[in-house]
Amino acid sequence: MPTYSLDLSDFLDTSFSLFGIKTSLEDYRLAYFLNKQLQTQFERTEKNLEFELNNEKQSYSLFNFEDVYNYNDWFLISNKFTQTNKNNQVADLFTQTNFNFDSINYLIPERKSFDYFIKITGGIKNSLNQELIQKIKSIDFIEAVFEVKPNELKSRDFLIF
């Protein structure tokens, strides 16, 4: 009798559109400007996107918009997580030096230049991709917007939730 096995990847839907955004805006301000320009309704989710890597807990802000007319879910995800670490060093026999330093972790390390990602599940027409990019670029303080091919990312699994 043959044995059948299932892989977890058989159940994961990896088909989605992804756009990278480079900006100096805070996440809530970016969500506000996107809502205004794209007629979306991004809302902050109750929980952040959280991971634990190398015994470090990482948390990325997450906004969601459910487009019921086109059957799409939109997510605005931060790509950077800044963590302040304390370091106690003994300078010499009698003094101790305390200082803080920031470490930056990235959700998608191979795309460090992007500050945020917009993930659209359910797919959108390819003809709308350029229109969407142009609308996002028209927002002040947006430096760059690019379409990202999810299949080319090594760490695309972090975007499957």
KEFIMI-383427 format. One record per residue (C-alpha): residue number from 1; residue in one letter; x, y, z. Coordinates in Angstrom, 1 decimal, padded with zeros to 4 digits. Example, Ala and Ser with C-alpha at 12.3 -4.5 7.8 and 13.67 -1.06 7.14 Angstrom:
BEGIN
num,residu,u,v,w
1,A,012.3,-004.5,007.8
2,S,013.7,-001.1,007.1
REM end
This chain:
BEGIN
num,residu,u,v,w
1,M,000.0,000.0,000.0
2,P,001.5,003.4,-001.0
3,T,002.3,006.0,001.7
4,Y,001.3,009.6,001.1
5,S,002.8,012.5,002.9
6,L,001.8,016.1,003.0
7,D,004.2,019.0,003.2
8,L,003.2,022.2,005.1
9,S,003.9,024.2,002.0
10,D,001.0,022.4,000.3
11,F,-001.4,024.4,002.5
12,L,000.3,027.8,002.2
13,D,-000.9,030.3,-000.4
14,T,002.1,032.1,-001.7
15,S,000.3,034.0,-004.4
16,F,000.2,037.7,-003.6
17,S,001.3,041.0,-004.9
18,L,004.0,042.8,-003.1
19,F,005.2,046.4,-003.2
20,G,008.1,047.9,-001.4
21,I,008.0,051.5,-000.2
22,K,010.9,053.8,000.8
23,T,009.9,056.7,003.0
24,S,010.7,058.5,006.2
25,L,007.1,058.6,007.4
26,E,006.0,056.9,010.5
27,D,003.7,053.9,010.0
28,Y,000.4,055.6,011.1
29,R,001.1,058.7,008.9
30,L,001.9,056.5,005.9
31,A,-001.4,054.6,006.5
32,Y,-003.3,057.9,006.7
33,F,-001.8,059.1,003.4
34,L,-002.4,055.8,001.6
35,N,-006.0,055.8,002.8
36,K,-006.4,059.3,001.4
37,Q,-004.7,058.7,-001.9
38,L,-005.9,055.1,-002.6
39,Q,-009.4,055.3,-001.0
40,T,-008.5,052.4,001.3
41,Q,-009.2,052.0,005.0
42,F,-006.0,050.7,006.5
43,E,-006.5,050.1,010.3
44,R,-003.9,049.1,012.8
45,T,-004.3,045.5,013.8
46,E,-004.6,044.6,017.5
47,K,-001.4,042.6,017.3
48,N,001.9,043.2,015.5
49,L,003.6,040.7,013.3
50,E,005.9,038.9,015.7
51,F,008.7,036.5,015.3
52,E,011.4,035.0,017.5
53,L,014.7,034.6,015.8
54,N,018.0,033.7,017.5
55,N,016.2,034.0,020.9
56,E,015.3,037.6,020.1
57,K,011.6,038.7,019.8
58,Q,011.0,040.9,016.9
59,S,007.8,042.9,016.3
60,Y,006.7,044.6,013.1
61,S,003.8,047.0,012.9
62,L,000.9,045.8,010.8
63,F,-002.1,047.5,009.2
64,N,-005.0,045.8,007.4
65,F,-007.6,046.7,004.9
66,E,-010.2,044.3,003.6
67,D,-011.5,045.1,000.2
68,V,-014.9,043.3,000.1
69,Y,-015.7,044.5,-003.4
70,N,-012.7,043.0,-005.1
71,Y,-012.1,040.1,-002.6
72,N,-008.6,041.4,-001.6
73,D,-006.9,041.8,001.7
74,W,-004.3,044.5,001.9
75,F,-001.6,044.6,004.5
76,L,000.9,047.4,005.3
77,I,003.9,045.9,007.0
78,S,006.9,047.6,008.4
79,N,010.2,046.2,007.4
80,K,012.3,047.5,010.3
81,F,012.4,046.6,013.9
82,T,014.7,048.7,016.1
83,Q,015.7,047.3,019.5
84,T,017.7,049.2,022.1
85,N,020.3,047.0,023.8
86,K,022.2,047.8,027.0
87,N,025.8,047.1,027.3
88,N,027.7,047.1,030.6
89,Q,031.5,047.2,030.1
90,V,034.1,047.4,032.7
91,A,036.5,050.2,031.6
92,D,039.1,049.5,034.2
93,L,039.3,048.0,037.7
94,F,037.2,050.7,039.4
95,T,034.8,052.0,036.8
96,Q,032.0,050.6,034.8
97,T,030.7,052.1,031.5
98,N,027.0,051.7,030.6
99,F,025.8,052.6,027.2
100,N,022.9,051.8,024.9
101,F,023.0,050.9,021.3
102,D,020.3,050.2,018.7
103,S,020.2,047.1,016.6
104,I,018.0,047.0,013.5
105,N,016.4,043.8,012.3
106,Y,014.6,043.5,009.0
107,L,011.6,041.4,008.1
108,I,012.9,040.9,004.6
109,P,016.7,041.3,005.0
110,E,017.4,041.1,001.3
111,R,015.3,044.3,000.8
112,K,016.8,046.5,003.5
113,S,016.3,049.6,001.4
114,F,012.5,049.4,001.8
115,D,010.9,050.7,005.0
116,Y,007.4,049.2,004.4
117,F,005.7,046.6,002.2
118,I,002.2,046.5,000.9
119,K,001.0,042.9,000.5
120,I,-002.2,042.3,-001.5
121,T,-003.7,038.8,-001.3
122,G,-006.3,037.7,-003.7
123,G,-004.3,039.2,-006.6
124,I,-004.8,042.3,-008.6
125,K,-004.7,042.8,-012.4
126,N,-001.2,043.5,-013.8
127,S,-002.5,046.6,-015.5
128,L,-003.4,048.0,-012.1
129,N,000.1,047.5,-010.7
130,Q,001.6,050.5,-012.5
131,E,-001.4,052.7,-011.7
132,L,-001.1,051.8,-008.0
133,I,002.6,052.5,-008.0
134,Q,002.0,056.0,-009.6
135,K,-000.7,056.8,-007.0
136,I,001.6,055.9,-004.1
137,K,004.5,057.8,-005.7
138,S,002.4,060.9,-005.8
139,I,002.3,061.0,-002.0
140,D,004.7,063.6,-000.5
141,F,007.6,062.0,001.4
142,I,007.5,058.8,-000.6
143,E,010.9,058.4,-002.0
144,A,010.4,055.2,-004.1
145,V,007.9,052.5,-004.7
146,F,008.7,049.2,-006.5
147,E,006.9,046.0,-007.3
148,V,008.7,043.1,-005.7
149,K,008.4,039.5,-006.9
150,P,007.7,037.4,-003.9
151,N,009.1,034.2,-005.5
152,E,012.5,035.8,-005.7
153,L,012.7,036.5,-002.0
154,K,014.6,034.0,000.3
155,S,012.6,035.1,003.3
156,R,009.1,035.2,001.7
157,D,007.9,032.8,004.4
158,F,007.8,035.8,006.8
159,L,005.1,037.3,004.6
160,I,002.8,034.3,004.8
161,F,000.4,034.9,007.6
REM end
